[in-house]
């Protein structure tokens, strides 16, 4: 199964929050590069961040789900 990056974070909290939101909506996300990014202070930026990825066939629908206009907080 091929995965595509949908979100890039520089701290694990943001990455895991997005992963949880996607899972709750029925997507199949994974978090990659988290251990590498946390191995040294400031290394997240050098490692390219912590990535949240979804199967490529779910990418467009997951993008629509995460789009700001779909997330109203009233």
PDB file with SEQRES, HELIX, SHEET and CRYST1 records, atoms N, CA, C and O in Angstrom:
SEQRES   1 A   74  UNK UNK UNK UNK UNK UNK UNK UNK UNK UNK UNK UNK UNK          
SEQRES   2 A   74  UNK UNK UNK UNK UNK UNK UNK UNK UNK UNK UNK UNK UNK          
SEQRES   3 A   74  UNK UNK UNK UNK UNK UNK UNK UNK UNK UNK UNK UNK UNK          
SEQRES   4 A   74  UNK UNK UNK UNK UNK UNK UNK UNK UNK UNK UNK UNK UNK          
SEQRES   5 A   74  UNK UNK UNK UNK UNK UNK UNK UNK UNK UNK UNK UNK UNK          
SEQRES   6 A   74  UNK UNK UNK UNK UNK UNK UNK UNK UNK                          
HELIX    1 AA1 UNK A   12  UNK A   24  1                                  13    
HELIX    2 AA2 UNK A   34  UNK A   38  1                                   5    
HELIX    3 AA3 UNK A   43  UNK A   46  1                                   4    
HELIX    4 AA4 UNK A   56  UNK A   58  5                                   3    
HELIX    5 AA5 UNK A   59  UNK A   66  1                                   8    
HELIX    6 AA6 UNK A   68  UNK A   70  5                                   3    
SHEET    1 AA1 3 UNK A   3  UNK A   9  0                                        
SHEET    2 AA1 3 UNK A  50  UNK A  55 -1                                        
SHEET    3 AA1 3 UNK A  30  UNK A  32 -1                                        
CRYST1    1.000    1.000    1.000  90.00  90.00  90.00 P 1           1          
ATOM      1  N   UNK A   1       0.850  -1.170   0.000  1.00  0.00           N  
ATOM      2  CA  UNK A   1       0.000   0.000   0.000  1.00  0.00           C  
ATOM      3  C   UNK A   1       0.896   1.234   0.000  1.00  0.00           C  
ATOM      4  O   UNK A   1       1.838   1.330   0.787  1.00  0.00           O  
ATOM      5  N   UNK A   2       0.598   2.165  -0.879  1.00  0.00           N  
ATOM      6  CA  UNK A   2       1.380   3.391  -0.979  1.00  0.00           C  
ATOM      7  C   UNK A   2       0.724   4.483  -0.134  1.00  0.00           C  
ATOM      8  O   UNK A   2      -0.496   4.646  -0.149  1.00  0.00           O  
ATOM      9  N   UNK A   3       1.558   5.231   0.606  1.00  0.00           N  
ATOM     10  CA  UNK A   3       1.084   6.309   1.458  1.00  0.00           C  
ATOM     11  C   UNK A   3       1.544   7.661   0.933  1.00  0.00           C  
ATOM     12  O   UNK A   3       2.593   7.766   0.297  1.00  0.00           O  
ATOM     13  N   UNK A   4       0.751   8.694   1.203  1.00  0.00           N  
ATOM     14  CA  UNK A   4       1.071  10.064   0.806  1.00  0.00           C  
ATOM     15  C   UNK A   4       0.967  10.966   2.030  1.00  0.00           C  
ATOM     16  O   UNK A   4       0.108  10.772   2.891  1.00  0.00           O  
ATOM     17  N   UNK A   5       1.848  11.950   2.092  1.00  0.00           N  
ATOM     18  CA  UNK A   5       1.869  12.880   3.222  1.00  0.00           C  
ATOM     19  C   UNK A   5       0.709  13.854   3.111  1.00  0.00           C  
ATOM     20  O   UNK A   5       0.489  14.465   2.065  1.00  0.00           O  
ATOM     21  N   UNK A   6      -0.028  13.987   4.204  1.00  0.00           N  
ATOM     22  CA  UNK A   6      -1.146  14.919   4.245  1.00  0.00           C  
ATOM     23  C   UNK A   6      -0.870  16.061   5.216  1.00  0.00           C  
ATOM     24  O   UNK A   6      -1.492  17.118   5.111  1.00  0.00           O  
ATOM     25  N   UNK A   7       0.059  15.866   6.167  1.00  0.00           N  
ATOM     26  CA  UNK A   7       0.323  16.885   7.173  1.00  0.00           C  
ATOM     27  C   UNK A   7       1.760  16.750   7.651  1.00  0.00           C  
ATOM     28  O   UNK A   7       2.265  15.639   7.815  1.00  0.00           O  
ATOM     29  N   UNK A   8       2.420  17.889   7.875  1.00  0.00           N  
ATOM     30  CA  UNK A   8       3.784  17.923   8.392  1.00  0.00           C  
ATOM     31  C   UNK A   8       3.785  18.780   9.649  1.00  0.00           C  
ATOM     32  O   UNK A   8       3.278  19.902   9.642  1.00  0.00           O  
ATOM     33  N   UNK A   9       4.355  18.253  10.727  1.00  0.00           N  
ATOM     34  CA  UNK A   9       4.405  18.972  11.993  1.00  0.00           C  
ATOM     35  C   UNK A   9       5.833  18.975  12.510  1.00  0.00           C  
ATOM     36  O   UNK A   9       6.668  18.187  12.066  1.00  0.00           O  
ATOM     37  N   UNK A  10       6.103  19.861  13.446  1.00  0.00           N  
ATOM     38  CA  UNK A  10       7.426  19.910  14.059  1.00  0.00           C  
ATOM     39  C   UNK A  10       7.363  19.584  15.543  1.00  0.00           C  
ATOM     40  O   UNK A  10       8.344  19.760  16.266  1.00  0.00           O  
ATOM     41  N   UNK A  11       6.198  19.106  15.998  1.00  0.00           N  
ATOM     42  CA  UNK A  11       6.095  18.556  17.347  1.00  0.00           C  
ATOM     43  C   UNK A  11       5.105  17.392  17.300  1.00  0.00           C  
ATOM     44  O   UNK A  11       4.185  17.384  16.482  1.00  0.00           O  
ATOM     45  N   UNK A  12       5.296  16.422  18.172  1.00  0.00           N  
ATOM     46  CA  UNK A  12       4.473  15.215  18.106  1.00  0.00           C  
ATOM     47  C   UNK A  12       3.009  15.453  18.457  1.00  0.00           C  
ATOM     48  O   UNK A  12       2.140  14.717  17.990  1.00  0.00           O  
ATOM     49  N   UNK A  13       2.725  16.454  19.261  1.00  0.00           N  
ATOM     50  CA  UNK A  13       1.336  16.697  19.660  1.00  0.00           C  
ATOM     51  C   UNK A  13       0.481  17.048  18.445  1.00  0.00           C  
ATOM     52  O   UNK A  13      -0.606  16.497  18.269  1.00  0.00           O  
ATOM     53  N   UNK A  14       0.971  17.964  17.605  1.00  0.00           N  
ATOM     54  CA  UNK A  14       0.214  18.341  16.403  1.00  0.00           C  
ATOM     55  C   UNK A  14       0.013  17.147  15.475  1.00  0.00           C  
ATOM     56  O   UNK A  14      -1.078  16.939  14.945  1.00  0.00           O  
ATOM     57  N   UNK A  15       1.071  16.366  15.283  1.00  0.00           N  
ATOM     58  CA  UNK A  15       0.978  15.207  14.385  1.00  0.00           C  
ATOM     59  C   UNK A  15      -0.014  14.183  14.917  1.00  0.00           C  
ATOM     60  O   UNK A  15      -0.838  13.668  14.161  1.00  0.00           O  
ATOM     61  N   UNK A  16       0.054  13.888  16.192  1.00  0.00           N  
ATOM     62  CA  UNK A  16      -0.847  12.879  16.769  1.00  0.00           C  
ATOM     63  C   UNK A  16      -2.288  13.374  16.817  1.00  0.00           C  
ATOM     64  O   UNK A  16      -3.215  12.573  16.692  1.00  0.00           O  
ATOM     65  N   UNK A  17      -2.493  14.662  16.993  1.00  0.00           N  
ATOM     66  CA  UNK A  17      -3.849  15.215  16.974  1.00  0.00           C  
ATOM     67  C   UNK A  17      -4.489  15.036  15.601  1.00  0.00           C  
ATOM     68  O   UNK A  17      -5.646  14.629  15.499  1.00  0.00           O  
ATOM     69  N   UNK A  18      -3.732  15.339  14.543  1.00  0.00           N  
ATOM     70  CA  UNK A  18      -4.249  15.165  13.184  1.00  0.00           C  
ATOM     71  C   UNK A  18      -4.498  13.681  12.906  1.00  0.00           C  
ATOM     72  O   UNK A  18      -5.508  13.320  12.302  1.00  0.00           O  
ATOM     73  N   UNK A  19      -3.574  12.824  13.348  1.00  0.00           N  
ATOM     74  CA  UNK A  19      -3.767  11.380  13.161  1.00  0.00           C  
ATOM     75  C   UNK A  19      -5.055  10.916  13.837  1.00  0.00           C  
ATOM     76  O   UNK A  19      -5.822  10.152  13.251  1.00  0.00           O  
ATOM     77  N   UNK A  20      -5.297  11.372  15.064  1.00  0.00           N  
ATOM     78  CA  UNK A  20      -6.511  10.982  15.797  1.00  0.00           C  
ATOM     79  C   UNK A  20      -7.775  11.472  15.102  1.00  0.00           C  
ATOM     80  O   UNK A  20      -8.758  10.736  15.014  1.00  0.00           O  
ATOM     81  N   UNK A  21      -7.759  12.697  14.611  1.00  0.00           N  
ATOM     82  CA  UNK A  21      -8.926  13.226  13.894  1.00  0.00           C  
ATOM     83  C   UNK A  21      -9.219  12.389  12.660  1.00  0.00           C  
ATOM     84  O   UNK A  21     -10.372  12.058  12.385  1.00  0.00           O  
ATOM     85  N   UNK A  22      -8.170  12.046  11.915  1.00  0.00           N  
ATOM     86  CA  UNK A  22      -8.355  11.249  10.705  1.00  0.00           C  
ATOM     87  C   UNK A  22      -8.873   9.850  11.036  1.00  0.00           C  
ATOM     88  O   UNK A  22      -9.771   9.341  10.366  1.00  0.00           O  
ATOM     89  N   UNK A  23      -8.306   9.235  12.066  1.00  0.00           N  
ATOM     90  CA  UNK A  23      -8.772   7.898  12.460  1.00  0.00           C  
ATOM     91  C   UNK A  23     -10.234   7.924  12.881  1.00  0.00           C  
ATOM     92  O   UNK A  23     -11.007   7.038  12.516  1.00  0.00           O  
ATOM     93  N   UNK A  24     -10.613   8.938  13.646  1.00  0.00           N  
ATOM     94  CA  UNK A  24     -11.996   9.043  14.112  1.00  0.00           C  
ATOM     95  C   UNK A  24     -12.974   9.198  12.950  1.00  0.00           C  
ATOM     96  O   UNK A  24     -14.141   8.824  13.056  1.00  0.00           O  
ATOM     97  N   UNK A  25     -12.480   9.762  11.829  1.00  0.00           N  
ATOM     98  CA  UNK A  25     -13.324   9.957  10.651  1.00  0.00           C  
ATOM     99  C   UNK A  25     -13.296   8.744   9.717  1.00  0.00           C  
ATOM    100  O   UNK A  25     -13.924   8.769   8.659  1.00  0.00           O  
ATOM    101  N   UNK A  26     -12.579   7.689  10.095  1.00  0.00           N  
ATOM    102  CA  UNK A  26     -12.577   6.472   9.295  1.00  0.00           C  
ATOM    103  C   UNK A  26     -11.423   6.318   8.324  1.00  0.00           C  
ATOM    104  O   UNK A  26     -11.410   5.384   7.522  1.00  0.00           O  
ATOM    105  N   UNK A  27     -10.444   7.230   8.382  1.00  0.00           N  
ATOM    106  CA  UNK A  27      -9.266   7.113   7.517  1.00  0.00           C  
ATOM    107  C   UNK A  27      -8.248   6.193   8.188  1.00  0.00           C  
ATOM    108  O   UNK A  27      -8.445   5.764   9.325  1.00  0.00           O  
ATOM    109  N   UNK A  28      -7.166   5.895   7.481  1.00  0.00           N  
ATOM    110  CA  UNK A  28      -6.143   4.976   7.980  1.00  0.00           C  
ATOM    111  C   UNK A  28      -4.770   5.649   7.996  1.00  0.00           C  
ATOM    112  O   UNK A  28      -3.886   5.259   7.234  1.00  0.00           O  
ATOM    113  N   UNK A  29      -4.583   6.654   8.854  1.00  0.00           N  
ATOM    114  CA  UNK A  29      -3.319   7.401   8.878  1.00  0.00           C  
ATOM    115  C   UNK A  29      -2.221   6.686   9.652  1.00  0.00           C  
ATOM    116  O   UNK A  29      -2.480   5.831  10.498  1.00  0.00           O  
ATOM    117  N   UNK A  30      -0.990   7.062   9.336  1.00  0.00           N  
ATOM    118  CA  UNK A  30       0.180   6.635  10.102  1.00  0.00           C  
ATOM    119  C   UNK A  30       1.035   7.878  10.350  1.00  0.00           C  
ATOM    120  O   UNK A  30       0.954   8.856   9.608  1.00  0.00           O  
ATOM    121  N   UNK A  31       1.844   7.827  11.391  1.00  0.00           N  
ATOM    122  CA  UNK A  31       2.780   8.905  11.703  1.00  0.00           C  
ATOM    123  C   UNK A  31       4.178   8.363  11.461  1.00  0.00           C  
ATOM    124  O   UNK A  31       4.534   7.299  11.968  1.00  0.00           O  
ATOM    125  N   UNK A  32       4.971   9.096  10.685  1.00  0.00           N  
ATOM    126  CA  UNK A  32       6.340   8.675  10.389  1.00  0.00           C  
ATOM    127  C   UNK A  32       7.323   9.761  10.801  1.00  0.00           C  
ATOM    128  O   UNK A  32       6.957  10.929  10.927  1.00  0.00           O  
ATOM    129  N   UNK A  33       8.568   9.367  11.008  1.00  0.00           N  
ATOM    130  CA  UNK A  33       9.692  10.242  11.350  1.00  0.00           C  
ATOM    131  C   UNK A  33       9.595  10.827  12.750  1.00  0.00           C  
ATOM    132  O   UNK A  33      10.368  11.718  13.101  1.00  0.00           O  
ATOM    133  N   UNK A  34       8.661  10.342  13.553  1.00  0.00           N  
ATOM    134  CA  UNK A  34       8.497  10.912  14.890  1.00  0.00           C  
ATOM    135  C   UNK A  34       9.716  10.646  15.766  1.00  0.00           C  
ATOM    136  O   UNK A  34      10.210  11.569  16.413  1.00  0.00           O  
ATOM    137  N   UNK A  35      10.205   9.438  15.806  1.00  0.00           N  
ATOM    138  CA  UNK A  35      11.353   9.110  16.642  1.00  0.00           C  
ATOM    139  C   UNK A  35      12.595   9.866  16.187  1.00  0.00           C  
ATOM    140  O   UNK A  35      13.346  10.377  17.018  1.00  0.00           O  
ATOM    141  N   UNK A  36      12.818   9.942  14.885  1.00  0.00           N  
ATOM    142  CA  UNK A  36      13.967  10.681  14.360  1.00  0.00           C  
ATOM    143  C   UNK A  36      13.897  12.152  14.737  1.00  0.00           C  
ATOM    144  O   UNK A  36      14.898  12.752  15.128  1.00  0.00           O  
ATOM    145  N   UNK A  37      12.716  12.722  14.616  1.00  0.00           N  
ATOM    146  CA  UNK A  37      12.547  14.151  14.904  1.00  0.00           C  
ATOM    147  C   UNK A  37      12.741  14.455  16.376  1.00  0.00           C  
ATOM    148  O   UNK A  37      13.121  15.572  16.727  1.00  0.00           O  
ATOM    149  N   UNK A  38      12.488  13.482  17.248  1.00  0.00           N  
ATOM    150  CA  UNK A  38      12.592  13.711  18.686  1.00  0.00           C  
ATOM    151  C   UNK A  38      13.925  13.268  19.269  1.00  0.00           C  
ATOM    152  O   UNK A  38      14.147  13.418  20.471  1.00  0.00           O  
ATOM    153  N   UNK A  39      14.812  12.730  18.451  1.00  0.00           N  
ATOM    154  CA  UNK A  39      16.059  12.177  18.966  1.00  0.00           C  
ATOM    155  C   UNK A  39      17.006  13.249  19.513  1.00  0.00           C  
ATOM    156  O   UNK A  39      17.815  12.954  20.393  1.00  0.00           O  
ATOM    157  N   UNK A  40      16.924  14.483  19.014  1.00  0.00           N  
ATOM    158  CA  UNK A  40      17.764  15.581  19.512  1.00  0.00           C  
ATOM    159  C   UNK A  40      16.957  16.873  19.469  1.00  0.00           C  
ATOM    160  O   UNK A  40      16.077  17.034  18.623  1.00  0.00           O  
ATOM    161  N   UNK A  41      17.258  17.784  20.376  1.00  0.00           N  
ATOM    162  CA  UNK A  41      16.578  19.080  20.367  1.00  0.00           C  
ATOM    163  C   UNK A  41      16.782  19.776  19.032  1.00  0.00           C  
ATOM    164  O   UNK A  41      17.905  19.878  18.539  1.00  0.00           O  
ATOM    165  N   UNK A  42      15.697  20.251  18.456  1.00  0.00           N  
ATOM    166  CA  UNK A  42      15.763  20.977  17.196  1.00  0.00           C  
ATOM    167  C   UNK A  42      15.916  20.106  15.966  1.00  0.00           C  
ATOM    168  O   UNK A  42      15.975  20.623  14.850  1.00  0.00           O  
ATOM    169  N   UNK A  43      15.982  18.802  16.144  1.00  0.00           N  
ATOM    170  CA  UNK A  43      16.215  17.918  15.006  1.00  0.00           C  
ATOM    171  C   UNK A  43      14.982  17.738  14.134  1.00  0.00           C  
ATOM    172  O   UNK A  43      15.097  17.309  12.986  1.00  0.00           O  
ATOM    173  N   UNK A  44      13.809  18.057  14.657  1.00  0.00           N  
ATOM    174  CA  UNK A  44      12.577  17.905  13.869  1.00  0.00           C  
ATOM    175  C   UNK A  44      12.659  18.713  12.587  1.00  0.00           C  
ATOM    176  O   UNK A  44      12.244  18.241  11.528  1.00  0.00           O  
ATOM    177  N   UNK A  45      13.186  19.913  12.669  1.00  0.00           N  
ATOM    178  CA  UNK A  45      13.312  20.759  11.481  1.00  0.00           C  
ATOM    179  C   UNK A  45      14.310  20.148  10.495  1.00  0.00           C  
ATOM    180  O   UNK A  45      14.047  20.100   9.294  1.00  0.00           O  
ATOM    181  N   UNK A  46      15.437  19.689  10.994  1.00  0.00           N  
ATOM    182  CA  UNK A  46      16.451  19.090  10.130  1.00  0.00           C  
ATOM    183  C   UNK A  46      16.014  17.775   9.516  1.00  0.00           C  
ATOM    184  O   UNK A  46      16.450  17.423   8.420  1.00  0.00           O  
ATOM    185  N   UNK A  47      15.156  17.049  10.213  1.00  0.00           N  
ATOM    186  CA  UNK A  47      14.692  15.748   9.717  1.00  0.00           C  
ATOM    187  C   UNK A  47      13.506  15.882   8.768  1.00  0.00           C  
ATOM    188  O   UNK A  47      13.019  14.883   8.239  1.00  0.00           O  
ATOM    189  N   UNK A  48      13.042  17.105   8.550  1.00  0.00           N  
ATOM    190  CA  UNK A  48      11.899  17.298   7.653  1.00  0.00           C  
ATOM    191  C   UNK A  48      10.560  17.219   8.357  1.00  0.00           C  
ATOM    192  O   UNK A  48       9.514  17.184   7.709  1.00  0.00           O  
ATOM    193  N   UNK A  49      10.588  17.191   9.670  1.00  0.00           N  
ATOM    194  CA  UNK A  49       9.353  17.186  10.435  1.00  0.00           C  
ATOM    195  C   UNK A  49       8.798  15.799  10.662  1.00  0.00           C  
ATOM    196  O   UNK A  49       9.350  14.795  10.210  1.00  0.00           O  
ATOM    197  N   UNK A  50       7.704  15.776  11.367  1.00  0.00           N  
ATOM    198  CA  UNK A  50       6.968  14.547  11.644  1.00  0.00           C  
ATOM    199  C   UNK A  50       5.820  14.509  10.637  1.00  0.00           C  
ATOM    200  O   UNK A  50       5.070  15.476  10.509  1.00  0.00           O  
ATOM    201  N   UNK A  51       5.688  13.415   9.938  1.00  0.00           N  
ATOM    202  CA  UNK A  51       4.723  13.330   8.850  1.00  0.00           C  
ATOM    203  C   UNK A  51       3.513  12.487   9.218  1.00  0.00           C  
ATOM    204  O   UNK A  51       3.640  11.420   9.818  1.00  0.00           O  
ATOM    205  N   UNK A  52       2.346  12.978   8.853  1.00  0.00           N  
ATOM    206  CA  UNK A  52       1.123  12.188   8.941  1.00  0.00           C  
ATOM    207  C   UNK A  52       0.798  11.793   7.514  1.00  0.00           C  
ATOM    208  O   UNK A  52       0.663  12.645   6.635  1.00  0.00           O  
ATOM    209  N   UNK A  53       0.674  10.495   7.292  1.00  0.00           N  
ATOM    210  CA  UNK A  53       0.426   9.981   5.951  1.00  0.00           C  
ATOM    211  C   UNK A  53      -0.844   9.140   5.939  1.00  0.00           C  
ATOM    212  O   UNK A  53      -1.214   8.521   6.936  1.00  0.00           O  
ATOM    213  N   UNK A  54      -1.491   9.136   4.794  1.00  0.00           N  
ATOM    214  CA  UNK A  54      -2.678   8.302   4.580  1.00  0.00           C  
ATOM    215  C   UNK A  54      -2.457   7.501   3.308  1.00  0.00           C  
ATOM    216  O   UNK A  54      -1.642   7.883   2.469  1.00  0.00           O  
ATOM    217  N   UNK A  55      -3.177   6.391   3.157  1.00  0.00           N  
ATOM    218  CA  UNK A  55      -3.090   5.665   1.883  1.00  0.00           C  
ATOM    219  C   UNK A  55      -3.433   6.618   0.729  1.00  0.00           C  
ATOM    220  O   UNK A  55      -4.352   7.429   0.838  1.00  0.00           O  
ATOM    221  N   UNK A  56      -2.704   6.513  -0.351  1.00  0.00           N  
ATOM    222  CA  UNK A  56      -2.862   7.434  -1.476  1.00  0.00           C  
ATOM    223  C   UNK A  56      -4.304   7.493  -1.964  1.00  0.00           C  
ATOM    224  O   UNK A  56      -4.768   8.556  -2.375  1.00  0.00           O  
ATOM    225  N   UNK A  57      -5.012   6.387  -1.928  1.00  0.00           N  
ATOM    226  CA  UNK A  57      -6.403   6.398  -2.397  1.00  0.00           C  
ATOM    227  C   UNK A  57      -7.331   7.179  -1.463  1.00  0.00           C  
ATOM    228  O   UNK A  57      -8.449   7.511  -1.857  1.00  0.00           O  
ATOM    229  N   UNK A  58      -6.900   7.476  -0.247  1.00  0.00           N  
ATOM    230  CA  UNK A  58      -7.705   8.270   0.695  1.00  0.00           C  
ATOM    231  C   UNK A  58      -7.292   9.744   0.724  1.00  0.00           C  
ATOM    232  O   UNK A  58      -7.932  10.549   1.401  1.00  0.00           O  
ATOM    233  N   UNK A  59      -6.240  10.102   0.004  1.00  0.00           N  
ATOM    234  CA  UNK A  59      -5.636  11.427   0.128  1.00  0.00           C  
ATOM    235  C   UNK A  59      -6.599  12.576  -0.145  1.00  0.00           C  
ATOM    236  O   UNK A  59      -6.705  13.489   0.673  1.00  0.00           O  
ATOM    237  N   UNK A  60      -7.294  12.554  -1.262  1.00  0.00           N  
ATOM    238  CA  UNK A  60      -8.171  13.685  -1.612  1.00  0.00           C  
ATOM    239  C   UNK A  60      -9.309  13.851  -0.613  1.00  0.00           C  
ATOM    240  O   UNK A  60      -9.616  14.967  -0.196  1.00  0.00           O  
ATOM    241  N   UNK A  61      -9.927  12.750  -0.233  1.00  0.00           N  
ATOM    242  CA  UNK A  61     -11.023  12.831   0.727  1.00  0.00           C  
ATOM    243  C   UNK A  61     -10.525  13.302   2.099  1.00  0.00           C  
ATOM    244  O   UNK A  61     -11.213  14.060   2.783  1.00  0.00           O  
ATOM    245  N   UNK A  62      -9.345  12.859   2.494  1.00  0.00           N  
ATOM    246  CA  UNK A  62      -8.772  13.292   3.774  1.00  0.00           C  
ATOM    247  C   UNK A  62      -8.420  14.777   3.733  1.00  0.00           C  
ATOM    248  O   UNK A  62      -8.599  15.480   4.727  1.00  0.00           O  
ATOM    249  N   UNK A  63      -7.924  15.260   2.599  1.00  0.00           N  
ATOM    250  CA  UNK A  63      -7.643  16.703   2.459  1.00  0.00           C  
ATOM    251  C   UNK A  63      -8.919  17.523   2.621  1.00  0.00           C  
ATOM    252  O   UNK A  63      -8.928  18.553   3.295  1.00  0.00           O  
ATOM    253  N   UNK A  64      -9.982  17.058   2.001  1.00  0.00           N  
ATOM    254  CA  UNK A  64     -11.259  17.762   2.131  1.00  0.00           C  
ATOM    255  C   UNK A  64     -11.718  17.769   3.587  1.00  0.00           C  
ATOM    256  O   UNK A  64     -12.235  18.775   4.075  1.00  0.00           O  
ATOM    257  N   UNK A  65     -11.530  16.658   4.271  1.00  0.00           N  
ATOM    258  CA  UNK A  65     -11.916  16.570   5.670  1.00  0.00           C  
ATOM    259  C   UNK A  65     -11.139  17.560   6.530  1.00  0.00           C  
ATOM    260  O   UNK A  65     -11.710  18.179   7.428  1.00  0.00           O  
ATOM    261  N   UNK A  66      -9.846  17.716   6.267  1.00  0.00           N  
ATOM    262  CA  UNK A  66      -9.001  18.611   7.066  1.00  0.00           C  
ATOM    263  C   UNK A  66      -9.051  20.069   6.624  1.00  0.00           C  
ATOM    264  O   UNK A  66      -8.511  20.939   7.307  1.00  0.00           O  
ATOM    265  N   UNK A  67      -9.687  20.345   5.496  1.00  0.00           N  
ATOM    266  CA  UNK A  67      -9.729  21.721   4.977  1.00  0.00           C  
ATOM    267  C   UNK A  67     -10.345  22.667   6.007  1.00  0.00           C  
ATOM    268  O   UNK A  67     -11.334  22.320   6.653  1.00  0.00           O  
ATOM    269  N   UNK A  68      -9.763  23.871   6.165  1.00  0.00           N  
ATOM    270  CA  UNK A  68     -10.252  24.829   7.176  1.00  0.00           C  
ATOM    271  C   UNK A  68     -11.729  25.174   7.045  1.00  0.00           C  
ATOM    272  O   UNK A  68     -12.401  25.353   8.060  1.00  0.00           O  
ATOM    273  N   UNK A  69     -12.255  25.272   5.829  1.00  0.00           N  
ATOM    274  CA  UNK A  69     -13.657  25.643   5.656  1.00  0.00           C  
ATOM    275  C   UNK A  69     -14.610  24.559   6.158  1.00  0.00           C  
ATOM    276  O   UNK A  69     -15.791  24.821   6.386  1.00  0.00           O  
ATOM    277  N   UNK A  70     -14.087  23.335   6.330  1.00  0.00           N  
ATOM    278  CA  UNK A  70     -14.911  22.240   6.842  1.00  0.00           C  
ATOM    279  C   UNK A  70     -14.842  22.125   8.349  1.00  0.00           C  
ATOM    280  O   UNK A  70     -15.530  21.293   8.940  1.00  0.00           O  
ATOM    281  N   UNK A  71     -14.014  22.957   8.986  1.00  0.00           N  
ATOM    282  CA  UNK A  71     -13.804  22.872  10.428  1.00  0.00           C  
ATOM    283  C   UNK A  71     -14.247  24.143  11.120  1.00  0.00           C  
ATOM    284  O   UNK A  71     -13.420  24.908  11.617  1.00  0.00           O  
ATOM    285  N   UNK A  72     -15.522  24.366  11.154  1.00  0.00           N  
ATOM    286  CA  UNK A  72     -16.043  25.566  11.810  1.00  0.00           C  
ATOM    287  C   UNK A  72     -16.097  25.349  13.318  1.00  0.00           C  
ATOM    288  O   UNK A  72     -16.497  24.284  13.788  1.00  0.00           O  
ATOM    289  N   UNK A  73     -15.701  26.345  14.052  1.00  0.00           N  
ATOM    290  CA  UNK A  73     -15.723  26.257  15.515  1.00  0.00           C  
ATOM    291  C   UNK A  73     -16.608  27.355  16.069  1.00  0.00           C  
ATOM    292  O   UNK A  73     -16.109  28.384  16.525  1.00  0.00           O  
ATOM    293  N   UNK A  74     -17.904  27.151  16.036  1.00  0.00           N  
ATOM    294  CA  UNK A  74     -18.850  28.143  16.541  1.00  0.00           C  
ATOM    295  C   UNK A  74     -19.573  27.588  17.745  1.00  0.00           C  
ATOM    296  O   UNK A  74     -20.419  28.269  18.325  1.00  0.00           O  
TER     297      UNK A  74                                                      
END                                                                             
